[in-house]
Amino acid sequence: MIKTLTGLDESMDFIQDVNSDPLFHEPMLSSQEQFQHHLAEAIAEPNKDVFATFHGKESSLGLYDFIEG
């Protein structure tokens, strides 16, 4: 299932788990400032969409930030 996110609260555990894994770490989310700019603020911007994919209701599989060009 793909779901558009309107906030990050429900995905924070998943984001932190993935970003702490050296194989999946996103360098653009290395600091709190980068996290705020690249992901948290993206939800509020009209030309960006943040989606999460889920397996069932609870298990996140991915998080995506799309920017309209």
NUZA-234361 format. One record per residue: x, y, z of N, C-alpha, C in turn; residue in one letter. Coordinates in steps of 0.02 Angstrom, whole numbers. Atoms other than C-alpha are relative to their C-alpha. Layout:
<rs>
<<X; Y; Z>; <X; Y; Z>; <X; Y; Z>; a>
...
</rs>
This chain:
<rs>
<<42; -58; 0>; <0; 0; 0>; <45; 62; 0>; m>
<<-36; -65; 3>; <62; 177; -41>; <-46; 52; 33>; i>
<<39; -50; -37>; <7; 320; 72>; <37; 66; -2>; k>
<<-29; -67; -3>; <38; 507; 57>; <3; 21; 73>; t>
<<-8; -20; -69>; <107; 571; 221>; <-15; 74; 9>; l>
<<14; -69; -18>; <45; 730; 302>; <42; 20; 61>; t>
<<-44; -11; -57>; <167; 715; 448>; <48; -59; 6>; g>
<<-50; 53; -6>; <317; 611; 499>; <-4; -40; 65>; l>
<<3; 33; -65>; <266; 557; 674>; <-7; -76; -6>; d>
<<12; 71; 6>; <202; 388; 619>; <57; -38; -34>; e>
<<-55; 33; 36>; <360; 352; 517>; <68; 12; 32>; s>
<<-64; -17; -29>; <496; 417; 633>; <42; -60; 20>; m>
<<-38; 60; -19>; <546; 246; 701>; <31; -32; -61>; d>
<<-25; 29; 62>; <563; 178; 525>; <56; 43; -30>; f>
<<-50; -44; 28>; <660; 331; 465>; <66; -5; 39>; i>
<<-60; 4; -42>; <782; 322; 612>; <34; -68; -7>; q>
<<-30; 67; 8>; <807; 133; 593>; <37; -5; -66>; d>
<<-31; 4; 66>; <844; 145; 407>; <61; 45; -4>; v>
<<-55; -48; 5>; <953; 299; 424>; <59; -18; 45>; n>
<<-56; 22; -42>; <1058; 216; 560>; <36; -60; -30>; s>
<<-32; 57; 33>; <1098; 68; 446>; <50; 25; -52>; d>
<<-51; -24; 47>; <1263; 98; 353>; <-15; -17; -73>; p>
<<15; 19; 69>; <1195; 10; 198>; <-55; 43; -30>; l>
<<58; -38; 25>; <1041; 121; 184>; <0; 73; 23>; f>
<<-5; -68; -27>; <1098; 283; 267>; <-6; 52; -56>; h>
<<9; -55; 47>; <1044; 441; 176>; <43; 59; 23>; e>
<<-44; -55; -20>; <1185; 570; 184>; <-35; 68; 5>; p>
<<37; -64; -2>; <1060; 711; 153>; <-41; 7; 64>; m>
<<36; -2; -63>; <982; 668; 322>; <48; -10; 59>; l>
<<-51; 13; -51>; <1144; 664; 423>; <-8; 43; 63>; s>
<<8; -44; -58>; <1107; 812; 537>; <-74; 16; 10>; s>
<<69; -20; -12>; <947; 873; 618>; <-21; 56; -47>; q>
<<15; -55; 46>; <956; 1030; 510>; <-15; -27; -70>; e>
<<12; 29; 66>; <969; 926; 350>; <-66; -39; 0>; q>
<<62; 38; -5>; <828; 812; 409>; <-60; 48; -5>; f>
<<54; -49; 0>; <718; 964; 441>; <-10; 29; -70>; q>
<<4; -33; 66>; <758; 1045; 273>; <-22; -49; -55>; h>
<<12; 45; 57>; <754; 892; 159>; <-61; -45; 7>; h>
<<56; 46; -8>; <614; 790; 235>; <-58; 31; 37>; l>
<<55; -27; -40>; <512; 874; 371>; <-35; 58; -35>; a>
<<29; -58; 34>; <486; 1036; 274>; <-31; -19; -67>; e>
<<27; 21; 65>; <449; 940; 113>; <-75; -14; 4>; a>
<<71; 16; -7>; <280; 888; 180>; <-43; 62; -7>; i>
<<38; -62; 1>; <224; 1069; 194>; <4; 37; -67>; a>
<<-9; -36; 63>; <283; 1124; 21>; <-48; -27; -53>; e>
<<50; 22; 48>; <152; 1120; -117>; <28; -37; -61>; p>
<<-28; 34; 59>; <272; 1058; -253>; <38; -64; 18>; n>
<<-33; 62; -22>; <334; 909; -151>; <-51; -46; 31>; k>
<<42; 50; -31>; <250; 749; -98>; <45; -51; 34>; d>
<<-37; 52; -36>; <311; 624; 31>; <-47; -59; 7>; v>
<<39; 61; -1>; <248; 446; 16>; <36; -53; 42>; f>
<<-28; 58; -35>; <274; 290; 121>; <-34; -61; -29>; a>
<<29; 64; 21>; <248; 111; 68>; <-5; -44; 62>; t>
<<13; 42; -58>; <177; -12; 192>; <-17; -71; -20>; f>
<<21; 70; 6>; <157; -199; 209>; <-47; -11; 58>; h>
<<50; 2; -52>; <-4; -218; 305>; <-12; 70; 27>; g>
<<15; -66; -28>; <-54; -76; 421>; <58; 30; 39>; k>
<<-50; -25; -46>; <100; -62; 530>; <71; 0; -27>; e>
<<-69; 11; 21>; <257; -113; 435>; <19; 43; -59>; s>
<<-24; -43; 55>; <342; 25; 333>; <52; -37; -41>; s>
<<-50; 30; 45>; <441; -32; 182>; <44; 53; -33>; l>
<<-38; -52; 33>; <499; 133; 108>; <-30; 69; 11>; g>
<<22; -70; -6>; <489; 322; 115>; <30; 37; -59>; l>
<<-21; -33; 61>; <498; 431; -40>; <-21; 73; 1>; y>
<<11; -72; 4>; <509; 619; -67>; <4; 18; -74>; d>
<<1; -17; 71>; <455; 674; -242>; <-7; 75; -8>; f>
<<1; -72; 13>; <487; 850; -306>; <-24; 9; -72>; i>
<<25; -14; 67>; <385; 912; -453>; <45; 50; -34>; e>
<<-46; -43; 36>; <493; 993; -585>; <-34; 48; -40>; g>
</rs>
